[in-house]
Amino acid sequence: MRRRKILSIIICSLSMNAIQAQSDDVRSSVLQLNTITTAVPFLIINPETRGGGMGDVGVSASPDGNSLHWNVAKYAFIEGKSGASISYTPWLRALVPDISLSYLTGYYKIDKMSAVAVSLRYFSLGNIQFTDQFGNNTVQFTPNEFALNAGYSRKLAERLSGGLSAKFITSNLTGGQTVGGANSKPGRTVAVDLGVFYTNDDIVMFDKDAIISWGAAISNLGAKISYTDAATRDFLPMNLRVGPTMTWNLNEFNKLSVSVDLNKYLVPSPPKYSEDANGNIETDANQNFIISKGKDPDRPVPSAVFTSFYDAPGYGDYDQSGEWVPINAGVLREELNEVSVGVGVEYWYDEQFAFRTGYFTEHYSKGNRKYVTLGAGLKLNVFSLDFSYLISTYNVRRNVGTTSPLANTLRFSLSFNFDEMAKSDDSN
């Protein structure tokens, strides 16, 4: 297999949090890397453009056609009867040229209280030439992953809604080829998303009419996935997202929104294992790794979700006996550092032209994604066009010669308003 293709498989099979994890010579003796990884990380990648221009935020931003990714509960408050959107993202083009993420979604407002939505997410890893153990070409295959999602949202009160969606996930990374002497198969599983959304437009702030919104969502809550017949199964990227949005109607033509999203994985933090004098991990009589600090990551999904808030081993170092010794408040510090933050700003002029920017940051020991985003949108009667651009700040802050794989990421979206389309047909 060509070297660049091996790299793409490794990157896309691991959590995207691990892409930029780099050691720092000055601080590594105290704060070691302990990045959380999961299977099918494409589920957590933002597939659409509006949030992509606002620092990857969206749990409480005003509802739109792509709300199924951020918070299914928002559809109960969406304006309009129905709509659809298609988005395309060339992914990790700093590494390889043919990885992409496509996203198709649509919604329908049943009545004033409820709405339904569906989406199809497709992730292509490009064409790969497989080889045997002697380096001879065998078959070519395009690894791919997709998720089919359907959701329902309903108002629970005048300003509060809840939502639930279910998704079917398929991940085919090898095409059934034998890898490392083991027969592989596509991984398949199901998961659910849960969300709540609150919005209040009866607010005055700084002498301006304002809207305050708040959202919370749990994504990809489901059974583990496996690519072989072995007992080993991997967690989905279960994620908790919460945050507020504040919108000011500055005047008849100008509107400004500020959103903040906090993200926390609901999967086990990697523990620290006991090491011998040579730095090798020690095993017990059953050949299982001996955990020095933290919790065994091989546990049921419900347990993993609840213990994910306190299972980190904590920052520290190994002592002379090979045991992990956290520093003061090391466990709490590590748990807090597992929270990534996105901040986004959106400006609308005359509900037709949109300009967006944002910033996303993640602790360096948990993935080190740090970037600025820019975006713009044009809304016409029947359709709207949006794009976003990602500028990595990783190089600037670290002053190193490497480039973030996420650098220069572009996203494109085309959305349709079926209500306006029907009005145009009626007028003709």
Secondary structure, 3 states (H helix, E strand, C coil): CCHHHHHHHHHHHCCHHHCCCCCCCCCCCCCCCCCCCCCCHHHCCCCCHHHHCCCCCCCCCCCCCCHHHHCHHHHHHCCCCEEEEEEEEECCCCCCCCCEEEEEEEEEECCCCEEEEEEEEEEECCCEEEECCCCCEEEEECCEEEEEEEEEEEEEECCEEEEEEEEEEEEECCCCCEECCEECCCEEEEEEEEEEEEEEEEEEECCEEEEEEEEEEEEEEECCECCCCCCCCECCCCEEEEEEEEEEECCCCEEEEEEEEEEEECCCCCCEECECCCCCECECCCCCECEEECCCCCCCHHHHHHHCCCCCCCCEEECCCCCEEECCCHHHHHHHHCEEEEEEEEEEECCCEEEEEEEEECCHHHCCCEEEEEEEEEECCCEEEEEEEEEECHHHHHCCCCCCCCCCCEEEEEEEEHHHHHHHHHHC
